[in-house]
């Protein structure tokens, strides 16, 4: 045993105040290499963090379920210190915060929050509800605790996020906070072999008489005896060797011959053996050995305490004095040499194309457009998407390395979002509808030309020439396989150049052809409807001549098929078109003739009225006004004395007036 004189502790430690059950308003729980303290206090998150950091810690982290249970035990102890609590919800700050301007990240377990003490993102969470998406203010997390419920340590508190509070307004329902202090090692609690009490003062200024483990650098105050007359002993938890921490004492404390092994098993961890004189000693069971403190037992098998974690297995070393942790294939030891982490085999590029890492292994995959050569093989081969019965293209397909391309036949264009479908091109619409000099009929993948009544389709299949008409329907080469049952669209060409026949009935202008040839599989003829077009005397009709530009090379083949495919709907459309055109022309002629007739009648009526008007000899004369006789006598140039109005020719009056005016001007001069 050690005494206070032998410990040589600083006198400062001896003068520290000691509290029997810890400082007021706090509770302490130590486990592993950390201690957790729960405190009352209506503080903001920043003030709570400042309180923890002054003693060398931070607001508590909750990175695992084990850590959550340790914090829950501390909170339960804190609530037990209060005699009566109101039935309300309380919140206690922990060290999970999200800074201003950092937004919610729903893909992460912590939703964009991070631990105050640093560290990587953890998988364990216990959110009370969905985290609010906000980037304009700092957000902090607290633990929800029903203050009036018993057995607080039986369930874990939920996480609640909200504003971090200010000194004047710490936040709604904030009752306290939880701190965490980490250490390099721990000492086992001191064992008492007789009456006495032990109080531990931790480096973070917390005191407690019941700790599962005592943090490094803590001071223990041991008072032996039933009363105040007992002696006090002081011990310091210090590091004896690497990862080995103890108090530097030997044997149980406060032993008494009066009690022997009957009091607390003599302070021994396993077995207690009494001597004849009231003394006793500690022992260990088979397979264990007594440590240097003469109280604690340790297994002779280093692996008995399961030092290796996770997938690691413990393997004894030589002489069974040490051990080594080994990992299974696909794993390797981490920095602690006690746990295993996965090896990323894909960093060595073991696959010809795609490598997917898995826990403890990997597997190879092929890119899109490739497939494995065989079951279990890693090599990849191209997939022929254009294989018979599997082609995604509606017409032509060309396979490429890892992909494919779709093509359309002439007269079609690629369509659809994936570019696998073909859409017919309407050659009779747009700028290309001038291919035909007369009429243009669109078909699946091609088109056909036709002429108005009285004109014949030229040898080139697109121009129209004036000539004799035939009362029998003309036929052309067989239609292509893509013709189907589609009805063609018949339109006039925008570049029709109407042939002007001479005295011999031939065209003076050469036909214009923009597309002299079409694919051989396209339909080539348009069967005329059962009608006649005017040719010669009025009242006779003839059929419109239709032809495909390549009809000159295939004329005469499969005439019956051409007649049957075009006879019907196309003929009805042409007939209706010709009838409407004739009616409109007749109405225009009638309106013109009627207008001309009305004009001529009005003109003849005006001429007739002019001829019937009687002629008078005095039409070329005008009446002269009477003059006073004396005024007439004064005019020495008067040739005739006019006593009464008389008829005088107008020309004579004008001549006399002019002479009189000239004479007056001379006199004035």
C-alpha positions in Angstrom: 0.0 0.0 0.0 1.0 3.6 -0.5 0.6 6.5 1.8 0.2 10.2 1.2 3.8 10.8 2.1 5.0 8.3 -0.5 3.0 9.7 -3.4 4.9 13.0 -3.5 2.0 14.7 -5.1 2.0 18.5 -5.5 0.7 20.3 -2.5 -1.7 22.0 -4.9 -3.6 18.8 -5.3 -3.9 18.4 -1.6 -5.5 21.8 -1.3 -8.2 21.3 -3.9 -11.8 21.2 -2.7 -13.6 17.9 -2.9 -17.3 17.4 -3.4 -19.0 14.3 -2.3 -21.2 13.7 -5.3 -19.7 15.9 -8.0 -20.2 19.5 -8.7 -23.7 20.8 -8.5 -25.8 20.5 -11.7 -23.6 18.0 -13.5 -23.3 14.2 -14.0 -20.2 12.2 -15.2 -20.0 8.9 -17.1 -16.7 7.4 -18.4 -16.4 4.6 -20.9 -13.7 3.5 -23.3 -11.3 6.4 -23.6 -13.8 9.2 -23.1 -15.9 10.8 -20.4 -19.2 12.6 -20.8 -20.6 15.2 -18.6 -24.2 16.5 -18.6 -25.0 20.0 -17.3 -28.0 22.2 -16.5 -27.9 25.7 -18.0 -30.0 27.8 -20.4 -27.1 28.7 -22.7 -26.7 29.2 -26.4 -24.8 26.6 -28.4 -21.8 28.9 -28.6 -21.8 29.5 -24.8 -22.1 25.8 -24.1 -19.2 25.0 -26.4 -17.1 27.7 -24.6 -17.9 26.1 -21.3 -16.8 22.6 -22.5 -13.6 23.9 -24.2 -12.4 25.7 -21.0 -12.0 22.3 -19.4 -10.3 20.7 -22.5 -13.4 19.2 -24.2 -16.1 19.9 -26.8 -19.8 19.5 -27.0 -20.4 15.8 -27.2 -20.3 13.8 -30.4 -22.8 11.0 -31.0 -21.0 9.0 -33.7 -22.2 5.5 -32.7 -25.0 3.8 -30.8 -22.6 2.9 -28.0 -21.7 6.5 -27.6 -25.4 7.5 -27.6 -26.0 5.1 -24.7 -23.2 6.6 -22.7 -24.6 10.1 -23.1 -28.1 8.8 -22.2 -26.7 7.4 -18.9 -25.1 10.8 -18.1 -28.5 12.5 -18.8 -30.3 10.0 -16.6 -27.9 10.7 -13.7 -28.4 14.4 -14.2 -32.2 14.1 -13.9 -31.9 11.9 -10.8 -30.2 14.8 -9.0 -33.4 16.8 -9.3 -36.1 16.1 -6.8 -39.1 17.1 -8.9 -39.3 18.1 -12.6 -42.1 19.6 -14.5 -43.7 17.5 -17.3 -42.1 19.2 -20.3 -39.8 18.6 -23.1 -36.2 19.6 -22.6 -33.3 20.0 -25.1 -29.6 19.5 -24.4 -27.0 20.8 -26.9 -24.6 18.4 -28.6 -21.7 19.2 -30.9 -23.4 18.8 -34.3 -23.7 22.1 -36.2 -24.1 23.5 -39.7 -22.5 26.8 -40.6 -24.3 29.7 -42.3 -24.4 29.5 -46.1 -23.9 25.7 -46.0 -27.1 24.1 -47.3 -28.9 20.9 -46.6 -27.4 17.8 -48.3 -30.0 15.1 -48.1 -27.7 12.5 -49.6 -25.5 12.4 -46.5 -26.6 10.9 -43.1 -25.7 14.1 -41.2 -27.6 16.2 -43.8 -24.7 18.6 -44.2 -24.0 19.0 -40.5 -20.5 18.4 -39.0 -19.1 17.6 -35.6 -17.6 20.5 -33.6 -14.5 18.5 -32.8 -13.9 17.6 -36.4 -13.8 14.1 -37.9 -15.4 12.4 -40.9 -19.1 12.1 -41.6 -20.6 9.2 -39.6 -23.3 6.8 -40.5 -25.2 6.8 -37.1 -28.1 9.3 -36.9 -31.2 9.6 -34.8 -33.2 12.5 -36.4 -36.5 13.3 -34.8 -38.0 14.5 -38.1 -36.9 15.8 -41.6 -34.2 18.4 -41.4 -35.2 21.8 -42.5 -33.7 23.1 -45.7 -32.2 26.4 -44.8 -28.9 28.1 -45.8 -29.4 31.6 -44.4 -28.5 30.9 -40.7 -26.4 28.7 -38.5 -28.2 25.6 -37.3 -27.4 23.4 -34.2 -28.6 20.0 -33.0 -29.9 19.2 -29.5 -31.1 16.0 -27.8 -34.8 15.8 -27.0 -35.6 14.6 -23.5 -38.9 14.2 -21.7 -37.9 15.5 -18.2 -40.8 13.9 -16.3 -40.6 10.3 -17.7 -38.9 7.7 -15.6 -36.2 5.3 -16.9 -34.5 7.8 -19.2 -31.7 5.4 -19.8 -34.0 2.8 -21.4 -34.4 4.7 -24.7 -32.2 7.0 -26.8 -33.0 10.6 -27.2 -33.9 11.9 -30.7 -32.0 14.6 -32.5 -33.6 18.0 -33.1 -32.1 20.8 -35.2 -32.9 24.5 -34.9 -31.4 28.0 -34.4 -28.2 28.0 -32.3 -29.5 30.8 -30.0 -28.0 33.9 -28.6 -26.8 34.9 -25.1 -30.1 36.7 -24.5 -32.2 34.0 -26.2 -30.6 30.6 -26.0 -33.4 28.8 -27.8 -36.8 27.2 -27.2 -36.9 24.6 -24.4 -33.1 24.6 -24.0 -32.3 23.1 -20.6 -28.6 22.2 -20.7 -25.8 20.6 -22.7 -23.5 17.6 -22.9 -19.7 17.7 -23.0 -17.2 15.1 -24.1 -13.5 14.7 -23.0 -11.1 12.3 -24.7 -8.0 10.7 -23.1 -5.1 8.6 -24.1 -5.9 5.9 -21.6 -7.9 5.0 -18.4 -7.1 3.4 -15.0 -9.3 0.9 -13.3 -11.2 2.1 -10.2 -9.3 1.6 -6.9 -10.4 -1.5 -4.9 -11.1 -1.2 -1.2 -10.5 -4.2 1.1 -12.2 -2.6 4.1 -14.5 0.3 5.1 -13.6 3.6 3.4 -14.6 5.9 0.5 -12.9 6.9 -2.7 -13.5 10.2 -4.6 -12.0 10.9 -8.0 -11.2 14.3 -9.4 -10.8 14.4 -13.1 -8.7 16.7 -15.3 -11.9 18.4 -16.4 -12.7 19.5 -12.8 -15.5 16.9 -12.3 -15.6 14.8 -9.1 -17.3 11.5 -8.6 -17.1 8.5 -6.3 -18.5 6.0 -8.9 -16.7 5.7 -12.2 -16.4 2.6 -14.4 -13.1 3.8 -15.6 -11.0 6.7 -14.4 -9.3 9.0 -17.0 -5.6 9.4 -17.2 -4.2 12.2 -14.9 -7.1 11.9 -12.4 -6.4 12.1 -8.7 -8.0 9.6 -6.2 -8.7 10.5 -2.6 -9.1 7.4 -0.4 -10.3 7.8 3.2 -10.2 4.6 5.2 -12.2 3.8 8.3 -15.8 4.2 9.4 -15.5 7.8 10.5 -13.5 10.9 10.3 -10.6 9.4 12.2 -9.6 7.4 9.2 -6.4 8.1 7.2 -6.5 9.6 3.7 -4.4 8.4 0.8 -3.9 10.1 -2.6 -3.2 8.4 -5.8 -2.5 9.6 -9.4 -3.5 7.7 -12.6 -0.4 7.6 -14.7 1.0 5.8 -17.7 3.2 2.9 -16.6 4.0 1.6 -20.1 2.6 2.0 -23.6 -1.2 1.7 -23.3 -0.8 0.6 -19.7 -2.2 2.9 -17.0 -2.4 2.3 -13.2 -2.4 4.0 -9.8 1.1 2.8 -8.7 -0.4 1.0 -5.7 0.0 -2.7 -4.6 -2.8 -4.7 -2.9 -6.2 -3.7 -1.7 -6.7 -0.5 0.2 -8.2 -0.1 3.7 -7.7 -3.7 4.6 -8.7 -4.8 8.1 -8.1 -8.1 10.0 -11.5 -7.5 11.4 -13.2 -8.1 8.1 -10.7 -10.1 6.0 -12.2 -11.4 2.8 -15.8 -10.8 4.0 -15.7 -7.1 3.0 -16.0 -6.5 -0.7 -14.1 -9.8 -1.3 -11.1 -8.2 0.2 -10.9 -5.8 -2.7 -9.8 -8.7 -5.0 -11.1 -9.0 -8.6 -11.5 -12.7 -8.6 -10.4 -14.9 -5.6 -9.6 -13.8 -2.0 -7.5 -16.2 0.3 -7.4 -15.5 4.0 -4.4 -16.3 6.3 -4.4 -17.6 9.8 -3.5 -14.3 11.4 -6.4 -12.3 9.8 -4.4 -11.4 6.7 -5.5 -12.2 3.2 -4.3 -12.1 -0.4 -5.9 -12.0 -3.9 -5.6 -14.8 -6.4 -6.8 -15.6 -10.0 -8.7 -18.4 -11.6 -7.0 -20.9 -13.9 -6.0 -19.2 -17.2 -5.5 -15.9 -15.6 -2.6 -14.2 -13.9 -2.4 -11.6 -11.1 -1.2 -8.2 -12.2 1.3 -5.9 -10.5 -1.4 -4.2 -8.4 -2.0 -7.6 -6.6 -5.7 -7.1 -7.1 -6.5 -7.3 -10.8 -6.4 -10.5 -12.9 -5.6 -10.7 -16.5 -5.9 -13.7 -18.9 -2.8 -15.6 -19.7 -4.2 -15.7 -23.3 -3.9 -12.2 -24.7 -6.7 -13.0 -27.1 -9.2 -13.8 -24.3 -10.2 -10.1 -24.0 -11.0 -10.0 -27.7 -8.6 -7.1 -28.5 -9.2 -7.5 -32.3 -12.3 -5.8 -33.7 -14.6 -6.2 -36.6 -13.6 -8.9 -39.1 -10.1 -9.2 -37.5 -9.1 -12.4 -35.7 -6.7 -12.6 -32.8 -3.6 -14.9 -33.3 -1.3 -15.7 -30.3 2.3 -14.9 -30.6 5.3 -16.9 -29.4 5.1 -18.1 -25.8 1.5 -16.8 -25.7 2.7 -13.5 -24.4 1.4 -11.3 -27.2 -1.0 -11.4 -30.1 -1.5 -10.3 -33.7 -4.7 -9.3 -35.5 -5.2 -10.9 -38.9 -7.7 -9.8 -41.6 -9.5 -12.1 -44.1 -8.7 -11.9 -47.8 -9.8 -8.6 -49.4 -9.2 -6.7 -46.1 -6.2 -5.1 -44.4 -5.4 -3.8 -40.9 -6.2 -0.2 -40.2 -3.9 2.3 -38.3 -4.8 0.8 -34.9 -3.7 -2.7 -36.1 -6.8 -4.1 -34.4 -9.5 -3.6 -37.0 -9.8 -4.4 -40.7 -10.7 -2.1 -43.6 -11.6 -3.1 -47.2 -8.9 -3.2 -49.9 -9.9 -1.5 -53.1 -8.7 -4.0 -55.7 -9.9 -1.8 -58.6 -7.0 0.6 -58.1 -4.8 -2.1 -59.8 -7.2 -2.2 -62.8 -7.7 -5.9 -62.8 -10.6 -5.8 -65.3 -10.4 -5.2 -69.1 -13.3 -2.7 -68.9 -15.2 -1.8 -65.8 -14.2 -2.8 -62.2 -16.7 -2.7 -59.3 -15.2 -2.9 -55.8 -17.2 -4.8 -53.2 -16.5 -5.4 -49.5 -13.7 -7.9 -49.4 -13.5 -8.4 -53.2 -14.5 -7.0 -56.6 -16.1 -8.1 -59.9 -15.8 -7.1 -63.5 -18.5 -5.7 -65.7 -18.7 -4.8 -69.4 -19.5 -1.5 -70.9 -22.8 -0.8 -72.6 -22.8 -2.5 -76.0 -20.5 -5.4 -74.7 -21.2 -8.7 -73.0 -19.0 -11.3 -71.3 -17.5 -13.9 -73.6 -18.9 -16.6 -71.4 -20.1 -17.5 -68.0 -17.6 -16.5 -65.4 -15.2 -14.9 -67.9 -13.9 -11.4 -67.5 -13.2 -10.7 -71.2 -15.9 -8.7 -73.0 -17.0 -9.0 -76.6 -19.1 -6.7 -78.8 -22.9 -7.2 -78.9 -24.3 -7.3 -82.4 -27.4 -5.2 -82.0 -28.2 -5.6 -85.7 -28.5 -9.4 -85.5 -31.6 -10.8 -87.2 -34.6 -10.5 -85.1 -33.0 -8.2 -82.6 -32.3 -5.0 -84.7 -33.7 -1.9 -83.0 -33.8 -0.1 -86.4 -37.0 0.0 -88.5 -35.0 -0.3 -91.8 -31.3 -0.7 -92.2 -28.9 -1.3 -89.3 -25.1 -1.2 -89.2 -23.3 -2.7 -86.2 -20.2 -0.9 -84.7 -17.8 -1.6 -81.9 -19.9 -1.3 -78.8 -22.8 0.4 -80.6 -24.8 0.6 -83.9 -26.2 3.0 -86.4 -29.6 3.1 -88.1 -30.0 4.1 -91.8 -33.1 4.7 -93.9 -33.7 3.9 -97.5 -33.9 6.7 -100.1 -37.1 8.6 -99.7 -37.0 8.3 -95.8 -35.3 10.2 -93.0 -34.4 9.1 -89.4 -37.0 10.1 -86.8 -37.8 9.4 -83.2 -36.0 10.3 -80.0 -33.6 7.4 -80.3 -33.0 7.8 -84.0 -34.2 4.2 -84.9 -37.4 5.0 -86.8 -37.7 6.1 -90.4 -40.2 8.7 -91.7 -41.3 9.1 -95.3 -40.1 12.3 -97.1 -43.0 14.1 -98.9 -41.2 15.1 -102.1 -44.3 17.0 -103.2 -44.0 19.5 -100.3 -41.5 22.2 -99.7 -38.9 23.3 -102.2 -38.6 19.9 -103.9 -42.2 19.8 -105.0 -41.1 21.3 -108.3 -39.7 18.0 -109.4 -42.8 17.4 -111.5 -43.8 19.8 -114.3 -47.5 18.9 -113.8 -49.0 17.1 -110.9 -47.1 15.5 -108.1 -48.3 12.4 -106.1 -46.4 11.5 -102.9 -46.0 7.7 -102.1 -44.2 5.8 -99.4 -40.5 6.4 -100.0 -41.0 8.1 -103.4 -43.4 10.1 -105.6 -45.0 10.1 -109.0 -45.7 12.7 -111.7 -48.9 13.3 -113.6 -50.1 15.7 -116.3 -53.3 17.7 -116.8 -55.9 16.6 -119.3 -54.7 17.2 -122.9 -51.0 16.7 -121.9 -48.9 13.6 -122.0 -46.0 12.6 -119.6 -42.7 12.9 -121.4 -40.1 10.2 -121.6 -38.2 11.7 -118.6 -41.1 11.0 -116.4 -41.5 14.6 -115.1 -42.3 16.9 -118.0 -45.6 17.2 -119.8 -46.0 17.6 -123.6 -49.1 18.3 -125.6 -50.2 15.5 -127.8 -52.9 12.8 -128.6 -54.7 11.3 -125.7 -55.6 7.7 -125.0 -58.9 6.5 -123.7 -57.3 3.4 -122.1 -55.5 3.6 -118.8 -51.7 3.5 -119.0 -49.6 1.3 -116.9 -46.1 1.4 -115.6 -43.6 -0.8 -113.9 -44.5 -2.7 -110.7 -44.7 -0.8 -107.5 -42.0 -1.1 -104.8 -42.4 -3.3 -101.7 -42.8 -0.3 -99.4 -45.9 1.0 -101.2 -48.4 -0.6 -98.9 -51.9 0.8 -98.9 -51.0 4.4 -98.4 -52.9 7.0 -100.4 -50.7 9.5 -102.2 -51.1 13.3 -102.0 -51.6 15.0 -105.3 -50.4 18.6 -105.6 -49.5 21.0 -108.4 -45.9 21.7 -108.9 -44.8 25.2 -108.0 -42.4 25.3 -110.9 -44.9 24.2 -113.6 -43.9 25.6 -117.0 -47.0 25.2 -119.1 -45.9 23.9 -122.5 -46.9 26.2 -125.3 -47.7 24.3 -128.4 -46.9 25.5 -131.9 -49.0 24.9 -135.1 -47.8 21.3 -135.0 -48.9 20.8 -131.4 -45.4 20.3 -129.9 -43.9 22.1 -126.9 -41.6 25.1 -127.5 -39.9 25.0 -124.0 -37.9 22.0 -122.8 -39.2 20.4 -119.6 -37.3 21.2 -116.3 -36.3 18.2 -114.2 -34.5 18.5 -110.8 -34.5 14.8 -109.8 -34.3 12.6 -112.9 -34.1 9.2 -111.1 -35.6 7.6 -108.0 -34.9 4.3 -106.1 -35.8 1.2 -108.1 -38.0 -0.1 -105.3 -40.3 3.0 -105.3 -43.7 2.9 -107.0 -43.5 4.2 -110.5 -47.0 4.8 -112.0 -50.3 6.3 -111.2 -53.3 4.5 -112.7 -55.7 7.0 -114.2 -59.3 7.2 -112.9 -62.1 6.0 -115.0 -62.7 9.3 -116.7 -61.9 11.1 -120.0 -60.1 14.4 -120.5 -61.1 16.9 -123.2 -59.2 16.3 -126.4 -60.6 17.6 -129.7 -64.3 18.4 -129.9 -66.0 19.6 -126.8 -67.7 17.0 -124.7 -64.8 14.5 -125.0 -62.6 13.7 -122.0 -59.2 12.1 -121.6 -57.3 10.7 -118.6 -54.4 12.5 -116.9 -51.2 10.9 -117.8 -49.0 9.8 -114.9 -45.4 8.5 -114.9 -42.4 7.9 -112.6 -39.1 9.3 -113.7 -37.8 5.7 -114.1 -40.9 4.4 -115.9 -39.2 4.5 -119.3 -36.9 1.6 -118.4 -39.6 -0.6 -116.8 -42.7 0.1 -118.9 -44.8 -2.9 -119.6 -44.0 -5.0 -116.5 -46.8 -6.1 -114.2 -49.5 -4.0 -115.9 -52.4 -5.6 -114.0 -50.9 -4.8 -110.6 -50.4 -1.2 -111.5 -54.0 -0.9 -112.7 -55.4 -2.5 -109.5 -53.3 -0.5 -107.0 -54.1 3.0 -108.5 -57.7 2.5 -109.7 -60.1 3.9 -107.2 -59.3 6.7 -104.8 -56.8 8.5 -107.0 -59.2 8.5 -109.9 -62.0 9.9 -107.8 -59.8 12.7 -106.5 -58.8 13.6 -110.1 -62.4 13.6 -111.3 -63.5 15.9 -108.5 -60.6 18.2 -109.2 -61.4 18.5 -112.9 -65.1 19.0 -112.4 -64.5 21.8 -109.9 -62.0 23.5 -112.1 -64.4 23.4 -115.1 -67.3 24.9 -113.1 -65.1 27.7 -111.9 -63.9 28.5 -115.4 -67.4 28.5 -116.8 -68.6 30.9 -114.1 -65.8 33.3 -114.7 -66.5 33.3 -118.5 -70.2 34.0 -117.8 -69.4 36.9 -115.5 -67.1 38.4 -118.1 -69.6 38.0 -120.9 -72.4 39.6 -118.8 -70.2 42.6 -117.9 -69.3 43.1 -121.6 -72.9 42.9 -122.6 -74.0 45.6 -120.1 -71.2 47.9 -121.2 -72.1 47.7 -124.9 -75.8 48.3 -124.2 -75.0 51.5 -122.3 -72.7 52.8 -124.9 -75.2 52.2 -127.7 -77.9 54.0 -125.7 -75.7 57.1 -125.3 -74.9 57.2 -129.0 -78.6 56.9 -129.9 -79.6 59.8 -127.7 -77.0 62.0 -129.3 -78.2 61.3 -132.8 -81.9 62.1 -132.0 -81.1 65.8 -130.7 -82.4 68.6 -133.3 -79.9 71.0 -134.9 -80.5 74.9 -134.7 -78.8 77.6 -136.9 -78.3 79.8 -134.0 -76.3 77.3 -132.1 -73.1 79.2 -133.2 -74.5 82.6 -132.2 -75.0 84.5 -129.0 -77.2 87.4 -127.9 -75.6 90.8 -127.6 -76.9 93.3 -124.9 -78.8 96.5 -125.8 -76.8 99.8 -125.7 -78.0 103.4 -125.3 -78.3 105.3 -128.5 -76.2 108.3 -127.5 -73.4 106.0 -126.4 -73.4 104.3 -129.7 -73.3 107.6 -131.5 -70.2 108.7 -129.7 -68.2 105.7 -131.0 -66.7 107.2 -134.2 -65.6 103.7 -135.2 -69.1 102.2 -135.0 -69.7 100.4 -138.3 -73.4 99.6 -137.7 -75.9 101.4 -135.5 -77.6 98.9 -133.4 -81.1 100.1 -132.4 -82.4 96.7 -131.3 -81.0 93.4 -130.3 -80.0 91.5 -133.3 -78.4 88.3 -134.0 -74.6 88.8 -134.6 -72.1 86.1 -135.2 -70.0 85.5 -132.2 -66.8 85.9 -134.2 -67.9 89.4 -135.3 -68.6 90.4 -131.8 -65.2 89.4 -130.6 -63.5 91.2 -133.5 -65.3 94.4 -132.8 -64.6 94.2 -129.1 -60.9 93.8 -129.8 -60.8 96.9 -132.1 -62.6 99.0 -129.6 -60.2 98.1 -126.8 -57.2 98.9 -128.9 -58.6 102.4 -129.8 -59.2 103.2 -126.1 -55.7 102.3 -125.1 -54.4 104.6 -127.9 -56.5 107.6 -126.7 -55.3 107.2 -123.2 -51.7 107.3 -124.3 
